[in-house]
Amino acid sequence: MGDKSRAFVTKALEVAESNPEILPRFFEVSELRQDLTLDEALYPVSMQLAQLSELVNGMLA
């Protein structure tokens, strides 16, 4: 996710936690929270891999 998407999802989680009655019954806020937590944990790794990829591609060019 890009920065804007991450901000949107974070805000959506806040709204969902504050207003669970507006969501369909099948929607599980806890799953969204887990997904966002995992994304936050993996984001630094993703950024490091992107930098490494740029370095490798620069060496091959």
N, C-alpha and C positions, 0 to 999 in steps of 0.2 A: 504494500500500500504506500501511496505517496503521503506527504505531510498533510495535505488537505483531507484525504480519505481517513487517515488516522485520527485527525481532529473530529471528523464527522462521526466516526464509529465510537469514539470516546464520549462524545455528547449524546449519541443515541443510547449508549449504555446508561448514562446518568438519567436520561428521560425514562428509559424502560424500568430502571430500579425505582424511580420515584412514582411512576404511574403504570404499574403492571396490568391494571384493568383495561388499558387501551390496546393491549396486544392480544393476538389470537391465543386460544388456550394451549395450542401445541408449541408455542414459542417459549423456550426456556432461557430466562435471563442468565441463569448460572452458566449455561453453555456459552453464551456470548461473552460473559466475564472471563471464562477459562480461555476462550479463543483470543481475546484481547491481551490477557496476561501472557500467553504463549507468544503472541506477536511481539509484545514489548521485550520479552526475553531474547527472541531471535533477531530482533532488529539490528543490534550491534554486530552480530555475526554476518548478517546480510550486507551491511555497509562495508565491513572488512573484506568480504568476498568480492564485492563490486570494485573496491580499490585494487585488489590483487588482480582481478580480471583486466582492469585498465592497464596496469603495469605490464602484464603478460602480452596483451594485445599491442601495446606500444613497443615492446621489444621485438615482436614479430613483424611489425610494419616496416 
